[in-house]
Amino acid sequence: MKLFSKNIMLVAPLLLSLTYCISCTHSSSSRVEGTVDDSAESSAVLPVIEDIPDQYVKNLDLSVTPVISNNDEINGVVHWIKIYGPDGVKVDPETGQVTWDIDSNMPNESFHVGLKVSAQSKNVNISFIVHVGLSKDKVITVGDTGDYLNLKQGMENLESGGTLVLVDGIYAGEKNYIGRTDGGNLQHPPSGTEGAYTTIMAKHPGEAILTDGAHVSLQALAGHEPVSYVAFKGLFVKGGQLAAIGYGANKEESNLRHHHLKFIRNGVEADVATPFNAYRVDDILFENNYAFGGGRYKFASFQASNVVWRRNVARYDRGTEDDEPKGTYSVYSTLDAYLANNLAVDADSYDFVERGELAGEFATPTTAGGTRAKFQRNIQLNSVFMFSNLSNLSEGSDAELSHMISWDVRPVGGDYVKSFAPGWFDHITMGEIIPSESMTYAFFNGWDYSCRGITNSILHNFQDGDMFYDLKKAPELETVGGKMVERYGVDTNNITGFTGKLEAHDSAIENTTNINPMQSDDNPAGSLRYITRIERDTSLSALANDGSNLGATVVSFLGKSGTFFGEDGYDEETNIPMWPFPMEDIIKEKFSAYSYTGSIYNGKGDSRSATGSIGTINGERGFAVEGQSLTNYVWGYLGDVVPPLEVTATADHNSIVLQWQAGPATSQSKVTGYRVYDYDIDSGNKILLTELAKDKFIAKISSIESNTQYALAVTSLEGSRESAIGYPVIVSTK
């Protein structure tokens, strides 16, 4: 036993660059005065979990505990975490008990919940379905062991507001297609209602595979009602898409527009068509989906309204459709779109992109009407695509991009940021931007003084080009719908490692600093150890013109899961950690299995053509390689020690059990130990409680006060190097 008290030495915050606190709405925590029990051990035996049957919840209160079939063999504590599911779902880290206090205003609907249970460095994932407000007679199954053999039969027998579950397996051909058949008939699910959604879902996410003509493409047809209040969940499509295709440029022009559709936890390995598409539809949610392979765009909307993209992952492998623009997240002539916590990763296979203008990873084309959109807490990482292209055609774009990250980008085509419309870039972190081709005008091209400006941002190591073109200040600028906004120019930014001209043409540049942002042994006050945030009390802290940190903070989710544009909580801070990223194991598995062999292209944009050579895309690259994870890839991109990000705490009257999970082999092989701290969230000071071996993933703190709140934290060690704190845990004894 080791005894600790208030007399332990404090470590200065700048030396170890302490964490960003997700929530600043907390009461003060008490100092730990107790003992650390070295005898607490994680089980060396991985539990075997019995299948969890579907849960039917009528009383708005879910409670289910997984059953361990080899319980007699478990020789220590196991660690449970939620890996996906509605935000309100909670998991007890020691018992695995799943609880959910369900909002009484939520409509009847079916949901996936995914869990991970760990024993030392081994783990297993399980999932189950929760049916909220449904009785068993409202749920049917499709597949070899189901009630019906195919989707066509299932949808014919599915009630409005019911759920169709596809058992694990492969679904092929027109009988498993959702849309307009070759014969001209509509093969659609029945619409639900505002209070009861119809749900089409996989038994387990990613395991119901639609292929060979089977996919989802809702269509509009005169004389038929559009599809509404329907959710598609957990499907995986190969060679097709998940799309809703309506009719008419807006609601006033046509009533054949599908609406209130949810696409949640689906994946698409695309061939030619855009994987996720909202075309002339309204009130659409894309949440925790993933897209890769071909397609002109990966996520797109066109003449749509009230569209939300939340917590999605896209990798641009191939660019299809000759002589059409290419991009990743494309908000095309869409009014009121909200994009939060989306990732665009590893778009590094430009040889397989056909002829066409590059629209960028985050784009607002406007050839058929204006776009109004907010982009928040999105990331571009390891890419050859430009970051953003905001169009001024038709009515132009009203776009605000904040707390965004763009790192290790080698843009082709001569452009990186084009804002020919009123786009505002605020709190952006950008670094290692080294063009593959010379910049046409500048890294930030605000041609004709349309761009609202870039503010409160970090721009590091931009090479081989000039920086700002036509970024001026003005008190008023008219944008979409006559809205008046301010132009800020280039104000309050930190620019380092840049040797070109700051002012390529007629720009207002002020309040610029030149502080090395990269933390190292030689620069301990540097702010960047991880691309996801600025470290606390470092050189770029509190330098923004609003008193906050410069650059982006991308560590928690914005927007309550399942909410549409305009609903309560759709764009609010959740204080839910973004990392580990939900469904990342499934996403990695699908991305890494991808392979494509086909024509190689070269040339610039609209002049590209096939070379006559054949090449192969290997999906096992970037984060999708053996021994890596999406979260570890992002957090470890700058080469620093990655902290434990799955730290949990459980408490009884006078003790707390902390647990965390081993990282993927890429980083875990370097770990030499862990440190557990008593942490003061207000000051950032920390007290070392204990140092543990590399194979120890648990710490029990005993003999502490009951009915008291504590804040604790865990770091990783790689020899003499120590990580920062990922997320501190706040826990109260009973």
N, C-alpha and C positions, 0 to 999 in steps of 0.2 A: 504494500500500500504506500501511496505517496500523498503527503499532506500539503495542501496549498492554502494560502491565505492572502490577504491584501498586501502583504509585505513583498510579494514577488515584484521583480524589476519590470518597469514599463519599457516597451520598445517604441521608439519614436516613429510616428506614422510615415515620415518620408523615407525611412530606411527600408521599409518593407512594402511600401505603396499599398495601403489598405484599400478595402473594397468600396464599391458603390453600393449604397443601401437602396433597395428597391422602393421601400415605403418609408417615408419620413413621418408618417402618422403613427407614432408609437409612444408608449409611456416608457419612462426610463427603466432600465433593467438593473438588477442588483449584482454585486460582485459575488463570484463563487467563493465560498469558504467551505471546503469539504475535502473529500478524498477521492482519488482516481483509482478505481478497482482494476488492477492489471489482469485479474482472472477472467474478466468478461471475454468471451470468444465467439467469433462467427462459426457457424456450423461448417465442418469440412465436407459434409454430405449434402448434395443438392436435393432439395425436396422434389418428390414426384406429386404433381398436382392433379387431382381428379377434374374431369371436365365440369365446368360450371354451367348448369342448365340455364336456359333463358329465364330472366327475371321479369315477372309481371307485377307492376307497381300501380296500385289504385289509390293508395292513401297518401301519396306524395312523400313517402319516406322509404328509401331503399336501405337495406342492411343485409349483406351477404358475406360470409366468411369462407374462403377457399378451404377445401379439405385436402390435407397432406396424407397420402396413402402410405408413405414409408416413415411415419412419424416416430416409430420406435428406433429408427436409425439416425435421426437428427441429433447431433451431438454439440449443439450450440445455438446461437441466435441466427435466424434468417432475416433477410432484409427485403421488404416489399416497397415498391414505388409504382405510381401510376405512370404509364408511358403514353397513353392517349385516352380521350374521353371528354365529356362535357366538363366545363370549368368547375362546376360545383361538386363534382365527385371527389371524395376524399378516401385515402387508403391508410390504414394503420400500419406503420413501418414494421412492427414486430409480429402482428397476427395476420396481416393481410385483409382484415375486415374492411369491406367497401361500404361506405355510407354516402348518401346523397339526400340532402334536404331540398326537395324539388319545389321550385316556384309555382305557386298555385295558378299563376297567369300563363304558364307555359302550355302550349297546345299538346294534345296527344301525339306521340311520336316514338320511334324506336331508335336506340343509340348503341354504339359500340363502346365498350370499356376494355382497355388493354392494361395488363399488369406485368411487371418484371419482378421475379424473386431471385435473390442471390444468396449464395453460400460461398464465402471467401471470394475467389476470383471467378467462380462459375455462376451462370445464371440461365434462366429459362423464361420465356414469355408465354403468357396465356391471354385469351380474350373471351368475352361473352357479350350477350345482347341484353339490354334492358328495354322492356316495352312499357312506356309510361301511358297509363290511361287506357290500355288495350286489354281485352279479354282474349283467351286462347283461340276462340273461334274467329277472331279477326286477323289471325296470323296464319299464312300458308307457306309451304315450302316448295321449291322447284329444284329438280335435279334427279340424278339416278336413284336416290333414296328418298325423294320428296313426294309431295302430294301430286305434283304435275311434272311432266317431263321437260317442258321448255317454257320460256318466258311468255310466248304467245298464249299457251293454255293457262298459265298462271295469271296473267293480266286479265284474261277473260273471266276468271273466277275471283278476282280480287275486289273486295268491297272498297268504296270510298273511305279513306281514313284508316284503312288496314295496312298490313305490312306483308310484303313478299320477301322471303329469305331464300337466297340461292345457296344451296349446299356447296361445299368446296368441289371444284371440278372445272372442266372446260365446256364452254357453251359456244356453239358454232352455228353459222348459217342464219337464214332469214327468220326462222322460227324463234331465234333468240335476239332478234333485232328490235329496237324500239325506235319507231319513226314511221315514215311512209314507205310501204313496200313497193316492189317492182310492179305489182298489179295496181298500184294507186291507192290502196287502202291505208288508213292510219292504224298503226299498231302501237297504241299508247296505253299507259296505265290510267285508271280513273283518277280524276282530280280529287284532292282532299278539300278541306275547308280551313278557314282561319283557326278553328279550334281543334282540328284533327287532320294531321298530315298523312297522306299516302306515302309509304316508304318502300323503295326497292333497295335491298341491301344484301351484301355478301354475309354468309355465316361468319367468316373470319376475313378481315380486310386483306385484300390482295390475293385471296385464294379462289374467288369466283372469277374465272378468266373468260372474257368475251373476245372471240377471234373469228377469222374467216367470214367476215361480213356481219358479225354480231357486234353491235355497239349501240350507243344512244345518240339519236339525232332527232329530237322532237321537231315536228313540222307543222306549219299552219296550212289549213285548207278551208276554203269558203264552205259554210254550212256546218262546220264542226267547231265546237267550243275549244278555245286554247287550253292547254294544260296548266293547272295552277295548284299550289299548295301540295307539292310533291317533293320528296327528298330521295336522292340517289347516294348510297353510302357503301364504301368499301369495295367497289368494283375495280377490276383491272382489265383494261382494254388493250389489245394488241392489234395495231394496224388500223384503228378507227378513231373515234372521238367520243367525247361526252359534250353534247351541244344542245342548245335550244334555239331553233330557227323560227322567228315570227315573221310578221308582215307589217309593212307601214313604217314610215320614218319616225312616228311618235304615237302616243296614245290617242291623240285627237284625230289622227289620220286613219287609224285602223283599230278595231277591237280584236284582231287576230294576233294578239301578242301574248305569248305565254308569260306567266308572272308567278312570283313567290315560289321559286325553285331553289333547292339546296343541293349542292354537290359537295359532299364531305368525305374525306379520306379515300378518294378514288385515285387511281393511277392510269396513265395512258402512255404506252410506247407507240408513238405515232409513226405513220408512214408519210402520207401527203397532206392530209387535212390537219387543220389546227386542232390540237388535242382538246382544249377547253374553250368553248366559244359561246358567247351570249350575243345573239344576232337579232336585233329588233325585238327585244324582250325587256321586261321590267322587274325590278326587285329580285335580284339574283345573288346568291351567296356561293362563292367558291372558297372552301375552307379545308386546310390541311390536305390538299391534293398534291400530286407530283406528276410532272410531265417531262418527257425526254424523247429522243429520236428525231423524226422529221416534223414537218409542218412549217408553214410560213411564220406563224407566231406560236407560242406555247400556251399563253392565256390571252384571250382577246374578247373585246366587246365591240359591237358596231351598232350605232343608232339605238343604243339601249339607255336605260335610266336606272338609277339607284342600284348600282352594282358594287358588291364588296368582294375583294380578294384578300383573304386573311390566312397567314401561316402556311403558304404554299411553297413548293420547291420546284424549280425548273432548271434543266440543263439543255442548252442549245447545241444539239449534235449535228443536225442537218437542217439546211434551209431550202425548202421545196417551193414550188410555184414560180416558174420562170418569169422574170421581169416584174415581180411584185415586191414591195418593201418587206423586210425581214426584221423581226424583233422578238422579244421574250414576253414581257407584260405590256400589252398594247391596248390602251383605252381610246378607242377609235370613235370619234364623233359621239361621245357618250356624256350625258349630263348627270352629274352627281355620282362619282365613283370614289371609293375609298380603298386604298391598298396599304395594308399594314403587316409587318413581320414576314414579308415574303423574301425568298432567297433566289438569286440567279447565280449558279455556281458552275465553274469548269467549262465555260463556253469557249473551248480552245481548238475546235476542229473546223476552222474556216475553209479548209480545202473542200469541204462538202456542202458549201453554201452556194446555191445557184445565183444567177444574175438578179440584181435588184438593189434598190436603195436600202441602206442599213437604218432601221428605225430605232435601234438601241434596245437596251435591256428594259428601260422604263420609258414608254413612249406615249404620245398623245397625237396621233394622226387626226386630221380634221378636214378631209376632203369632202365630207357629206354632212357638215354641221359642226358646231362647236363642241369642245370637251371641257368639263369642269371636274377636277380630280384633286385629291390629296394623297400623297405618298408619304408614309411615315414608317420609320424603323425597318426599312428594306436594305438588303445587302447584295452587292455585286462583287464576286470574288473569282479571281483567276479567269480572265476573259479576254477575248480579242474584239468584243463588241464595244461600241460607244456606250456611254453611261445613259444618256438621255437625249431624246429628240422631241422637242415640244413645237408643234406645228402652228403656223399662222394662217393656213388656208381657211376658206369659208369664214366662220365666225371666230376662228382661232382657239387658243387654249387658255384656260385659267387654271394653272397648276401650281401647287405648293408642295415642295419636297423638303422634309425636315427629318433630322436624325437618321440620315442615310449614310451608308458606307460603300465605298468603291475602292478596292485594293487589288494590286497586281493586275493591272489592265494594260493590254498592248493593242490599243485600238487600231483597226484597219480602216481604210477609206478616207482618212484625213480629218475625221471629226471625233470629238469626245463628248462635249456638251453643246447642243444646238438649242437655243431658246429664242426662236423667232416670234414667240408669243409671250405673254406675261407669265413667266415662270419665276418662282422665288425659291432659291436654294439656301436653306438655313440650318445651321448645326450639322454640317456634312463633314465626314472624315474621308479623305481621299489620299492615297499614297501609292508610290511605285507605278506611276502612270508613264509608260515608256512606249510611244507609238511605234507600230510596225510600219507605218507609212507617214510621211511628213504631214503636219497639220495644214489644212487648207487655209485657214485664217488664224485661229487661235484655239486653245483648249476650251475656252468659254466664249462661244460665239453668240452674241445678242444682237445680231444684225438688225439695223434700222431702229435701235434703241428700244426694242420690245421687252427684253428680259428685265425682270424686276430687281435682279441682283443676287449676289452671294454674300452671306453674312455669317458671322460667328463660327467659322469653319476652319478646318485644318487641311492644308494642301502641302503634301510632302513629296519631294523627289519627282517632280514633273520634268521630263527631259525632252529635248529636241523639238521645241516649239515655243511660241509666245503664248501669253496667258489670257488677257481679257480684250474683247473686241465689242465696242458699242455698249458698254455697261455704264449708264449714266444715272444720276439721281433726278427725281421729280416728285412733287407732292401728289400728283394725280396722274393716273393712267387708266383708260377705259378698257375693260375686258369683257368677257362673255356676258350677255344679258344686260349690258350697260353698267355693270358693277365697276365702281371706281376703287383703285388700289394705289399704293405708293410704290415708287421705284427707289431702291436703296443703294444702287450702285455696288461697289465692292467695299464693304465696311466691316471692320473688326474680324480680320482673318489672320491666321498664322501661316506664313509661307516659307518653306525651307527647302534646301536642295534644288533650287531652281536657278538656272543660268540664262534663260531667255529674257525677252522684254516683258515686263509686267503689263504695260499698256501697249497692246498691239494696235489699238485704234480707239481714240476718243472715249476714255472710260474715267469714271470718278473713283479713285482709289484712296482710301483713308483708313487710319487706325490699323495699320498692318504691323505685325510683329514677326520676328525671325528667331524663334526659340526652338531649339532642337527638341522635337516631341518624343524621340525614341529613348526609352529608358534602357540603361546599360550600367555596367560597373563604373564606366567613366562619366555617365550622366544619370546619377541616381534620382535626380529630380524630374527626369523625363516622364511624360504623361502616358505614353503608349507602351504597355506590355502586351495588351491584347487589342485587337481591332474593335472589339465590341464596346469599349468604354474608355473614359479618361480616369486614371487612378486618382484616388482621393488625395487632396492636399499636395498636388504636384504643380509643375511649372505652368500648365495651361488651365488649372482650376480657377473658376470664378472670373475669367477674363472676358466672357461674353458680355455684350451690351445689356443683357437682362440680368447680369450678375451670376449666371450659371457657368458651367464649364464650356470651353470651346469644343467643337466637334460633336460627334454623335454618341448617344448612349442607347445601345440596343441590347438590353438585358431582360426586359419583361414584355408581356403582351399588351397591346392596345386592342380594346374591343372584346366584349363578352362573347364567348363562343356561341354560335347558332343565331346571332342577331343579324337582321337586315339593316340596310342603310336607313338611318333616321330613327330606329328603335332605341329604347332606353339602353344605354351602355354600349352601343355599337362602336363608339370611338373613344371610350374612356379607359383610363389606366386600370388594369386588373391587379397589378402587383403580383402576378403569377410569373415565375421564372420562365424565360423563353428557352433556356438551356437546362437539360438536354432537350433537343428539339423533338416534338411529338412525332411518333411513327418513324423515327430515323432508321431503325433497323430494317423495316420493310422497304423504305425508300432506297437504302443502300443496296439491298439484295436485288431489287429490280434494276437499278441503274447499272450495277456491276455485271449483270447477265446480258446486257445489250451488246450487239455486234451488228455492223452493217458493212457490206462491201459494194462499192459502186464508183461512179465517175468522180474524178477530181476536177475542180474548177480553179481557174486563176483569172487575174485581171481585177479591175477596180469597179465595185458597185454595179452600175448599169451596163458596164462593158465586159462583165465576166463571161467566160465561156468554158466549155469542157475541154480539157487538154488531150483527151484520148487515153489517158492513163487511168488505171483502176487502183483504188486504195481501200483500206479497211479502217473503220472506227472501232476502237476497243472501249467498251463501256467501263471496264475496270481501270479507272484512272481517277485522279483527284482524290476526293473523299471516299470514293467507292472502291477502295482496295482492301485487301486482306489486312487485318490488324488495325483498321482505322474506323472512325465514326465521324458523322457529319459535325457533331458538336466539338469533338476533339480537333478536327481539321480546322474549324473556324477559330477556336480559341488558341490553338497552337501555331497559327499561321506566321506569327512573328518570331517563333522559335523559343518563346519563354516557357517556363514550367506551367503546365495546365493544372489549375486547382481542382479538387473534387467538387463536382457540381450537383451531386445527388445526395447532399447531406440532409439527414432527417434527425428528429429528436422526439423521444417519447419520455413522459415523466409520470412518476407516482408522487407520493407525499414528500419524500425526501431524497429522491434520486432521479437522474436523467441518463438515458441511454442514447448516445450519438452513434449513428451508423452512416456509412458511405459505401460507394461501390468502386471496384477496381476499374480503371480506365481501359481503353482498348490497348492491344499489345504494343502498338507503335509508341505510346507514351508510358504505359505501365512497366515496360521492360527497363526504363530508365529510373523509375522511382526507387528511392532508397529508404523512404520513411514518410511519416506524417507528423504534424504538430497540431495539437488541440489547444485552443485559446479561449479564455474568458474575454469577451469583446465588448467594448463600450461603443455603441452605435453613435452616440452624440459626439464624442470626442475623437473616435477612431483609435484610441489607445487599446492595447491588448496585453493580456497577461498569459504567459505560457503555463499551461496546466500539465501537459505531458507530451513526450515525444515517443512515437510508436514505430514498430518495425514495418517494413514495406508490405508484409502480408497480414497486417492487422487493420481491420476495417470497422472497428467498434471501440468505443470508450464509454465506460460507465462511471458517472460521478455521483458519489454517495454522501450521506450525512450533510445535506444542504437544507435550507429552510423550506418549510411547506408554504403553500399559497403565495409563492414569490415568482416573479418573472426574471428570466435569465436570457442573455444573448451569448451564443457560443459560435465558434468558427473552426474550420479545419483547413490546413494547407498541405501541399505536397512538397517533398524534398527530392532533389536530384543532386546528391552529394552536398556541396556547399550552397547550392542554389535552392531558393525557396519560392514557391508560387505566392501570388497574392491570394486573398480570400475570394472565393467565388461568390457564394451567397451565405451570409450569416443566418443562423436559425435563432428564432425567438421562441422560447418555450416557458410555460408556467407550471410549477409544481402544484399538486392538488392540496 
